């Protein structure tokens, strides 16, 4: 199953005092680095959803897409932006898995488990 990994980092981090939550360190490693490490072996490609200046994520060498819905509409706006990106840039990948960049310990077999659920149920999504 060919899958694009969509990393959601488009929020304003208001409860943490603002800034980029995904860039905050946990044990000396940024949350985003941890999520990339977990997700990269599970997907064909990755795209980062983040608003504002994309240059602050340059070291990750990932495409960065902003919300297409104005006004920080929430994570679903990021999902829409990621789906639009995947349709244009990676039409060879019919599935997109979205993950929050503030949840660094996602399962190392997340995509396989979701794929199994889709195939087992004959579903379009999991």
N, C-alpha and C positions, 0 to 999 in steps of 0.2 A: 504494500500500500504506500503510495507516494504522498507525503504530507509536508506542508509548510508549517513551520513553527512560528507562531505570532506571539511576541513578547510584549505584554501590555505594561507600559510605563508612562501613560499619558496623563496621569492625575496630577493634582496640585499639592499633594501631601500636606494638606491643611492641618491634620491632627498631629503632624510631626514638625510643625513650624515652617512648612514650605520647603522648597528645594526639590532635588531629585532623590526620592526615596531609593530608587534602583541603584544609585551610586553610593549609598551609605555602606560603610564597611560592617561586616559581621565576621569577627575573628580575623581581621586584617584583610579580608577579601570582600569586594563589593557584592551586594545582593545580585546584581546583574551578571557578574562573572560566574557566580554560583549557579544561577538559572541556565545560563548558556552552557556551562559544563554538563549539566544534567540533560538538557534537551538536545544538544547538537548531535549526539550519536543516534537519536531517535527519528530525525527528520531529514528531508532532502535539502531544505533551505530554511533560513530564518529571516524574519523581518521584525524590526522594532517599531512599535507604535509609541511615539513621544511627541509632545507639543513643544513649541518654542524652537530655539536654535539647535538644529541637529548636530552642529559641530561639536557639542559637548560629549557626544557619543562616538566621535570619529575613531577612537582607539579600538572599538569593537569591530570595525570593518563590516558593519551590517547596514543594509538599506534602512532608512528611517522614514516612516510615514506619519504625518500628523492626522488628527481627527478631521474628517470631512464635514462633520456636523459642528457648527460653531458653539462657543460658550462652555467648553469643558462639560459636555453632556454625560460623561461617565464612561465606564468600560465598554458598553455596547457600541459607542461611537468609535472606539478603538478597534473593535471587532469588525465593524463595517469597513473602516479604512484598510484593515488587513485583508479582508476578503476581496476588496476592490484591487488591492495591490497584487494579490495572488492570481486573480483572474487575468490580469494583464501580463505580469512578469513571469509567472510560473503556471501557465495553463496545463502543463504536464502533471501537476500535482492536484488531484481532484479534492483533496481534503486539507483542512486547516485546523491545527490544534492551537488554542489560545491558552496562554499561561500568564499568571500575574508575576511580575518581577519582584514582588515583595513576599513571595512564597518560595524560598530558595531550595527547599528540600522535597521537591516534587519527585514522584516515583521514577526510578531509572527505567521502568517498563511501562510508563503511562501510555504512550502511543500504542504499544502492542496490546495493552489491555482494552483501550478504546476500540482499536481495530477488531479485536476479538468480539467485543460487544456488538459492533456494527454487523459483522459477518454472521454472528450467531443468531441475531434477530432479523437479519435481512433489512436492516434499517438504513436510513440515509445519514443519520448523525447519532452521536453518542455524547 
